[in-house]
Amino acid sequence: MEVIDNLIDFKLFNKTKPNWIFFIFFAGLYLFYTNTYIQIALYLIIALYVFIDFFRNKTFLSFNSWKTIIMYCLWLGLLTLIAALSRFWAYAKLPESRTLLNLVKSFVVGILMLVFVKNQTRFLSVLKSLLYASVVLCVAVLLTTPISGYGDDKVFGVLIGQQRNGVGLVCAFFGSMCIYLYLTYKIKFGKLLIAIFLITLLCTGSRGALFQVFISFILMILTQKQLNKKIKGLVMVTLSLVLFFSISMFIPFFQEMIIQRFASLFDTINGSTNFDGSTKGRMLYVYLGLEMFCNKPFLGYGIDGFATYFADHPVINGIRFTSFPYSHNNIAELAADFGIVGLFTWYWLIIYILIKSIKNYKKNFTLRLIVILLGADLILDIAHIPWSSGTHMILLNTILLMFRLSYKSKKTPKKIVQQS
């Protein structure tokens, strides 16, 4: 039996074939997001495929693989356990809640990916599968949404069970990744992939996703080795943004979709009375979440605590709400639902990976990509809740796999055998 452990060479990305079983799994999750029976079938298929592969090849997992699986269990596994146990002290039960189910599904998928991806060949294959499935998602939402519904939270992507912010997240993640891989490794169809993801992103009208791409650009510049390239890159990004917003002002669709929404966002931050209800509401959600944290700082109000507490306390700072969503802020949601325990459980691994990657990104192109993707995603925790979305967790699991494969274990033999 062999110990499999390797580093990632993205130069092999163009030559690597996608794993079609994983492609079907990812595409199915995207296209049938609300179909319970199809979702169950997809999970059973991918679980059976991974287990058959594991026992057929008869290979030990590497030391790094076991270490990562243990870390994963202490991260998402522990958060899932806390969420399950918190039902005993939860403020109230939320009817038709899928929070715990989404956590369990995300944890299972993460374990399956960690077991299957033993080396860089398999990682690149699974990554390509996820990339192609994301392209299918973009095409599907654009074709099933009328142009008049672009940017509309109640219309965009609903025919396939998607939501514009979720689609925007996928586009921001892979748009940024494709830009990096094209500039660094000249991946095939790089320009086409970038265009597909960024055009779809614009059509979603998701401010958070647009901001995430912008942060990714900034991190790409800041992590360049030579200062002159940083300056050139910063000038190019600045000019591109100025040109983009200038052109957008003369196109009614983009003017309403981007200019006005960003203007309302900045007005809210500056304390102006000229702001939209969405931005104002999100700020008050955070206020309520932190207030709940102060009331129960250790374990919080339990699973779905924010939504159920909000339903009984719909007035925040004198403003009454008629709908009771989640907090739209990961820190506020974790603090309200699971307190300090939940905050530490979620963030310890993410911060560890980010700090480790920042310290060594100059020696490893993959770690630089992690800094770009994870750094931008972490900043956007002010606008989304990663652990409540299976799609988001798959993207984070991808980053975790990149991190694990970027380091050689001290127990790895000098002669490394690759297995596809």
Secondary structure, DSSP 8 states (H G I E B T S, - for coil): --B------GGGTTT----HHHHHHHHHHHHTTT-HHHHHHHHHHHHHHHHHHHHHHT-B--HHHHHHHHHHIIIIIHHHHHHHHGGGT-S---TT--HHHHHHHHHHHHHHHHHH--SHHHHHHHHHHHHHHHHHHHHHHHHHS-GGGTT-TTTTTGGGT--HHHHHHHHHHHHHHHHHHHHHH--TTHHHHHHHHHHHHHHHT-HHHHHHHHHHHHHHHHT-SSHHHHHHHHHHHHHHHHHHHHHHTTSHHHIIIIIHHHHHHHHHHTT-S---HHHHHHHHHHHHHHHHHHHSTTTTT-TTHHHHHHHH--EETTEE-S-----S-HHHHHHHHHHHHHHHHHHHHHHHHHHHHHHHGGG-HHHHHHHHHHHHHHHGGGT--GGG-HHHHHHHHHHHHHHHHTS--TTS-SS-----
